[in-house]
Amino acid sequence: MGKILDFLFGKDPKIFDRDGKVRHDLPKEKFDAWNNRYQQGSEYNWRNHTGMKAPQK
């Protein structure tokens, strides 16, 4: 019966814990390294995107 209900109404996403916060299976060190890469890495900074350096009219 559970599989039929899952098919009809969809499964609950497994990325959220009971408090509604995102849960992941990565160790804290790996997640922090990934998060810091996007916040501190200049190659991921949208302000450095080549489209932002287009000539102004």
N, CA, C and O atoms as a MOPAC input file, in Angstrom:
PM7 MOZYME 1SCF
protein

 N      0.82500 1    -1.20000 1     0.00000 1
 C      0.00000 1     0.00000 1     0.00000 1
 C      0.86500 1     1.25900 1     0.00000 1
 O      0.52200 1     2.25400 1    -0.63800 1
 N      1.99800 1     1.20900 1     0.72600 1
 C      2.87900 1     2.37000 1     0.79300 1
 C      3.47100 1     2.71600 1    -0.55800 1
 O      3.62600 1     3.89300 1    -0.88500 1
 N      3.80400 1     1.70500 1    -1.34500 1
 C      4.37400 1     1.97200 1    -2.66600 1
 C      3.34400 1     2.60300 1    -3.59200 1
 O      3.68800 1     3.43800 1    -4.42800 1
 N      2.10600 1     2.21300 1    -3.45000 1
 C      1.04300 1     2.81100 1    -4.27800 1
 C      0.85600 1     4.27700 1    -3.90200 1
 O      0.72000 1     5.13100 1    -4.77800 1
 N      0.84900 1     4.57000 1    -2.60900 1
 C      0.70800 1     5.96800 1    -2.17500 1
 C      1.90900 1     6.80100 1    -2.60500 1
 O      1.75800 1     7.95800 1    -2.99800 1
 N      3.10500 1     6.21200 1    -2.53100 1
 C      4.29300 1     6.92500 1    -3.00500 1
 C      4.19400 1     7.21400 1    -4.48700 1
 O      4.60400 1     8.28400 1    -4.93800 1
 N      3.65700 1     6.27900 1    -5.25100 1
 C      3.51300 1     6.47400 1    -6.69200 1
 C      2.49000 1     7.56500 1    -6.98500 1
 O      2.72400 1     8.41500 1    -7.84400 1
 N      1.37300 1     7.55000 1    -6.28900 1
 C      0.30700 1     8.52000 1    -6.55200 1
 C      0.64200 1     9.92300 1    -6.05900 1
 O      0.36100 1    10.90600 1    -6.74400 1
 N      1.23900 1    10.02000 1    -4.88000 1
 C      1.43600 1    11.32900 1    -4.26300 1
 C      2.88700 1    11.74300 1    -4.14300 1
 O      3.18300 1    12.84200 1    -3.67400 1
 N      3.79500 1    10.87700 1    -4.55900 1
 C      5.21900 1    11.19800 1    -4.48700 1
 C      5.80900 1    10.86000 1    -3.13000 1
 O      5.10600 1    10.77400 1    -2.12300 1
 N      7.10100 1    10.67400 1    -3.13300 1
 C      7.80600 1    10.35300 1    -1.89200 1
 C      8.22800 1    11.63600 1    -1.19700 1
 O      8.40700 1    12.67400 1    -1.83400 1
 N      8.38300 1    11.55300 1     0.09800 1
 C      8.92800 1    12.68300 1     0.84500 1
 C     10.39700 1    12.82300 1     0.48400 1
 O     11.10400 1    11.81800 1     0.41200 1
 N     10.88000 1    14.04700 1     0.25400 1
 C     12.30300 1    14.20800 1    -0.05600 1
 C     13.15300 1    13.81300 1     1.14800 1
 O     12.81200 1    14.12800 1     2.28800 1
 N     14.25200 1    13.12900 1     0.88800 1
 C     15.09300 1    12.63300 1     1.97000 1
 C     16.16900 1    13.63200 1     2.36600 1
 O     17.03400 1    13.31200 1     3.18100 1
 N     16.13100 1    14.83300 1     1.80700 1
 C     17.17900 1    15.79500 1     2.13000 1
 C     16.83600 1    16.65200 1     3.34100 1
 O     17.68800 1    17.39200 1     3.83300 1
 N     15.60100 1    16.56400 1     3.82900 1
 C     15.18900 1    17.38200 1     4.96600 1
 C     15.08500 1    16.52700 1     6.22400 1
 O     14.64600 1    15.37900 1     6.16400 1
 N     15.49300 1    17.09100 1     7.37100 1
 C     15.31600 1    16.39200 1     8.63100 1
 C     13.95600 1    16.75200 1     9.21600 1
 O     13.16100 1    17.43200 1     8.56600 1
 N     13.68600 1    16.31000 1    10.41800 1
 C     12.37500 1    16.55100 1    11.03100 1
 C     12.11500 1    18.02800 1    11.30900 1
 O     10.96100 1    18.45000 1    11.38500 1
 N     13.18300 1    18.82000 1    11.46100 1
 C     13.02800 1    20.25600 1    11.71100 1
 C     12.85000 1    21.06000 1    10.43700 1
 O     12.64500 1    22.27200 1    10.49900 1
 N     12.92500 1    20.40900 1     9.27600 1
 C     12.77900 1    21.09900 1     8.00500 1
 C     14.07300 1    21.68300 1     7.47700 1
 O     14.06000 1    22.42100 1     6.49100 1
 N     15.20000 1    21.36500 1     8.11900 1
 C     16.49500 1    21.85000 1     7.65900 1
 C     17.10200 1    20.84900 1     6.68800 1
 O     16.84600 1    19.64800 1     6.77300 1
 N     17.90100 1    21.35300 1     5.77200 1
 C     18.53200 1    20.48800 1     4.78000 1
 C     19.57000 1    19.61000 1     5.46500 1
 O     20.40500 1    20.09300 1     6.22900 1
 N     19.50700 1    18.34000 1     5.18500 1
 C     20.44800 1    17.36900 1     5.73800 1
 C     21.23200 1    16.78200 1     4.57900 1
 O     20.67400 1    16.53600 1     3.51000 1
 N     22.49400 1    16.56000 1     4.77800 1
 C     23.31000 1    15.96900 1     3.72900 1
 C     24.16900 1    14.87600 1     4.33700 1
 O     24.33800 1    14.81000 1     5.55500 1
 N     24.71000 1    14.02000 1     3.48200 1
 C     25.49500 1    12.88200 1     3.95200 1
 C     26.99400 1    13.15400 1     3.92900 1
 O     27.78800 1    12.25100 1     4.19300 1
 N     27.38900 1    14.37100 1     3.62000 1
 C     28.81000 1    14.70100 1     3.56700 1
 C     29.35800 1    14.93600 1     4.97100 1
 O     28.63900 1    15.43100 1     5.83800 1
 N     30.62200 1    14.58800 1     5.20600 1
 C     31.22600 1    14.95800 1     6.48800 1
 C     31.35300 1    16.47700 1     6.59400 1
 O     31.42600 1    17.17100 1     5.58000 1
 N     31.38000 1    16.98000 1     7.80500 1
 C     31.40700 1    18.43500 1     8.02400 1
 C     32.59100 1    19.09300 1     7.33400 1
 O     32.43900 1    20.17600 1     6.76900 1
 N     33.76800 1    18.47100 1     7.36400 1
 C     34.94500 1    19.06800 1     6.73700 1
 C     34.76600 1    19.20600 1     5.23000 1
 O     35.13400 1    20.22700 1     4.64900 1
 N     34.20900 1    18.19300 1     4.60700 1
 C     34.01500 1    18.22700 1     3.15600 1
 C     32.96200 1    19.26300 1     2.76600 1
 O     33.12500 1    19.98100 1     1.78000 1
 N     31.87700 1    19.33600 1     3.54700 1
 C     30.84300 1    20.31300 1     3.26000 1
 C     31.37400 1    21.72600 1     3.45500 1
 O     31.09300 1    22.60900 1     2.64300 1
 N     32.14000 1    21.95300 1     4.52200 1
 C     32.70100 1    23.29100 1     4.75900 1
 C     33.66100 1    23.69200 1     3.64600 1
 O     33.67100 1    24.84900 1     3.22400 1
 N     34.47300 1    22.74100 1     3.16300 1
 C     35.39300 1    23.04700 1     2.05900 1
 C     34.61600 1    23.41200 1     0.80700 1
 O     34.99600 1    24.34100 1     0.09500 1
 N     33.52900 1    22.69200 1     0.52600 1
 C     32.70300 1    22.97600 1    -0.64900 1
 C     32.03400 1    24.33800 1    -0.51000 1
 O     32.00000 1    25.11900 1    -1.46100 1
 N     31.50800 1    24.62000 1     0.66600 1
 C     30.82500 1    25.88500 1     0.90400 1
 C     31.79600 1    27.05500 1     0.81300 1
 O     31.45800 1    28.08900 1     0.23600 1
 N     32.99000 1    26.91400 1     1.37000 1
 C     33.98700 1    27.98500 1     1.31700 1
 C     34.46500 1    28.22700 1    -0.10400 1
 O     34.80000 1    29.35800 1    -0.45800 1
 N     34.50200 1    27.18900 1    -0.92000 1
 C     34.92900 1    27.34900 1    -2.30400 1
 C     34.01700 1    28.32200 1    -3.03600 1
 O     34.48500 1    29.15300 1    -3.81400 1
 N     32.73300 1    28.22400 1    -2.79000 1
 C     31.79300 1    29.11400 1    -3.46600 1
 C     31.73700 1    30.50400 1    -2.85100 1
 O     31.38700 1    31.46800 1    -3.53100 1
 N     32.07200 1    30.61500 1    -1.59500 1
 C     32.00100 1    31.92900 1    -0.96300 1
 C     33.30700 1    32.69600 1    -1.04200 1
 O     33.29700 1    33.92700 1    -1.04200 1
 N     34.44000 1    31.99200 1    -1.11000 1
 C     35.72300 1    32.67500 1    -1.08400 1
 C     36.49400 1    32.54600 1    -2.38800 1
 O     37.44100 1    33.30000 1    -2.61400 1
 N     36.11800 1    31.61600 1    -3.24600 1
 C     36.84500 1    31.41700 1    -4.49400 1
 C     36.51400 1    32.50500 1    -5.50600 1
 O     35.34400 1    32.75200 1    -5.80000 1
 N     37.53900 1    33.15000 1    -6.03400 1
 C     37.29100 1    34.24200 1    -6.98700 1
 C     36.74500 1    33.72300 1    -8.30900 1
 O     36.04800 1    34.45600 1    -9.01000 1
 N     37.04300 1    32.47700 1    -8.66700 1
 C     36.55100 1    31.95000 1    -9.94700 1
 C     35.03600 1    31.70500 1    -9.93000 1
 O     34.42800 1    31.54000 1   -10.98800 1
 N     34.42300 1    31.67900 1    -8.73700 1
 C     32.97900 1    31.48000 1    -8.62700 1
 C     32.23800 1    32.77600 1    -8.31100 1
 O     31.01900 1    32.75500 1    -8.13900 1
 N     32.93500 1    33.88300 1    -8.23100 1
 C     32.31900 1    35.16900 1    -7.90900 1
 C     31.64300 1    35.71900 1    -9.16200 1
 O     32.29900 1    35.92200 1   -10.18300 1
 N     30.34400 1    35.95900 1    -9.08900 1
 C     29.60500 1    36.42400 1   -10.25800 1
 C     30.04200 1    37.82400 1   -10.69100 1
 O     29.83200 1    38.20400 1   -11.84300 1
 N     30.63800 1    38.58600 1    -9.79400 1
 C     31.09400 1    39.93500 1   -10.15500 1
 C     32.28900 1    39.88700 1   -11.11100 1
 O     32.57000 1    40.86100 1   -11.81000 1
 N     32.99000 1    38.74800 1   -11.13700 1
 C     34.13200 1    38.59700 1   -12.03400 1
 C     33.74300 1    37.95200 1   -13.36200 1
 O     34.61200 1    37.64100 1   -14.17600 1
 N     32.47400 1    37.75200 1   -13.58200 1
 C     32.00900 1    37.10800 1   -14.81300 1
 C     32.32300 1    38.00600 1   -16.01200 1
 O     32.21600 1    39.22900 1   -15.91700 1
 N     32.70300 1    37.41200 1   -17.12000 1
 C     33.10000 1    38.20400 1   -18.28100 1
 C     31.93700 1    39.02000 1   -18.83500 1
 O     32.16100 1    40.05800 1   -19.45600 1
 N     30.70800 1    38.57700 1   -18.62600 1
 C     29.55300 1    39.36600 1   -19.06600 1
 C     29.41600 1    40.67300 1   -18.31800 1
 O     28.84400 1    41.63500 1   -18.82900 1
 N     29.94600 1    40.70600 1   -17.09600 1
 C     29.89200 1    41.93800 1   -16.30700 1
 C     30.94100 1    42.94200 1   -16.77100 1
 O     30.86700 1    44.11400 1   -16.40400 1
 N     31.91300 1    42.51100 1   -17.56600 1
 C     32.99000 1    43.37400 1   -18.00700 1
 C     32.79300 1    43.82600 1   -19.46000 1
 O     33.73900 1    44.26800 1   -20.11100 1
 N     31.57900 1    43.71300 1   -19.95100 1
 C     31.28300 1    44.11400 1   -21.32600 1
 C     31.42000 1    45.63400 1   -21.45200 1
 O     31.20600 1    46.36500 1   -20.48500 1
 N     31.78000 1    46.10300 1   -22.65300 1
 C     31.91900 1    47.56000 1   -22.81200 1
 C     30.59700 1    48.27700 1   -22.59600 1
 O     29.54800 1    47.80900 1   -23.03800 1
 N     30.65100 1    49.38100 1   -21.93300 1
 C     29.46400 1    50.19300 1   -21.65100 1
 C     29.27800 1    51.20000 1   -22.78200 1
 O     30.25300 1    51.71100 1   -23.33300 1
 N     28.05100 1    51.47500 1   -23.11500 1
 C     27.76400 1    52.46100 1   -24.17100 1
 C     27.55300 1    53.82500 1   -23.58300 1
 O     27.30100 1    54.78100 1   -24.31600 1

